[in-house]
Amino acid sequence: MTEFAREATLAIGLVTILLGSMWIATGSFPPMVVVESGSMMHEEEGSVGAIDPGDLVLVMNPDRVEIVTYVEATEEENENFGYESHGMAGDVIIYRKNGGSDTPVIHRALLKAVVNSSGGWDVPGTPLVNVDSITWTLDYECSYHGGTYNLKIDRWEPNHEGYLTTGDNPDSNGCNIDQLRATNPEASETYIRGNGLKDENGNPVLAVKEEWIIGVAATEIPWLGAAKLAISGTSSSVTDSTWRSLAMVIAIIIVTPYLMEAIAVRRDENTEDSHQPRQDDWQDDDE
């Protein structure tokens, strides 16, 4: 086997072991996704800890974790109070809009509507139990005309059990939640506005059912996914900061083997020098 074939086999083996290990750890395949949009950004140029365009995110199988919503993590009396994921309260989920086949959405779970055995609705993390419609103000600050207010769910009558979701980016998402009717019950089927998501057929996105959830966002690996977006032509949202960071990582990966080789050669030279007899030793032997 040639040296090239040996190196290629080793590389393929390492990649296979890595993917296999992540598959086992997450229970999902593929075990990670590349973030394409800036809907989850916390800062304009991105930040480590938040989910930015070009980041890789490990995807946990939803059957392996209990999803904690924003309201559960912000209500002091709840057992999950204080829980955070990717820089904010609650979990981030990856879901398919209305269960369709278009690109999945990665957004934060705000609250969940659960059917009460008596026919009404319960909202875990709040005192709302067996209500006909859901009205609740979250501890979620929003900006409006220079002022602030807390995000309010207004007279929402769910079509079915499921989660309300939103992106973290205050400029493009945040208080503009994915399920428009939860904050604007008068919105019609043809209502057009900057907030609220539509599925591949142009229908408003409804509360996210459990079966529409692909996974729960776990560890974030910053920057590395930008290379994939560049190849696929979907890198328009990647920030300059991410490109610079990716370039630095690539440079380190390229330079590190040469530095290690140089250090090894230097160490071998020093070892050889230490084992060579000195001239004084030769003179002593002659005498």
LINCORJO-V760697 format. One record per run of one state. SS is the DSSP state (H for helix, E for strand, L for the rest). FROM is the first residue (numbers start at 1). TO is the last residue. If there is no record, write none. Layout:
ss | from | to
SS | FROM | TO
SS | FROM | TO
//
This chain:
ss | from | to
L | 1 | 2
H | 3 | 26
L | 27 | 31
E | 32 | 34
L | 35 | 55
E | 56 | 60
L | 61 | 61
H | 62 | 64
L | 65 | 69
H | 70 | 74
L | 75 | 83
E | 84 | 85
L | 86 | 87
E | 88 | 89
L | 90 | 91
E | 92 | 95
L | 96 | 96
H | 97 | 99
L | 100 | 104
E | 105 | 115
L | 116 | 120
E | 121 | 123
L | 124 | 130
E | 131 | 131
L | 132 | 133
E | 134 | 144
L | 145 | 146
E | 147 | 156
L | 157 | 161
E | 162 | 166
L | 167 | 179
H | 180 | 182
L | 183 | 197
E | 198 | 198
L | 199 | 203
E | 204 | 204
L | 205 | 207
E | 208 | 208
L | 209 | 209
H | 210 | 212
E | 213 | 221
L | 222 | 225
H | 226 | 232
L | 233 | 239
H | 240 | 275
L | 276 | 278
H | 279 | 286
L | 287 | 287
//
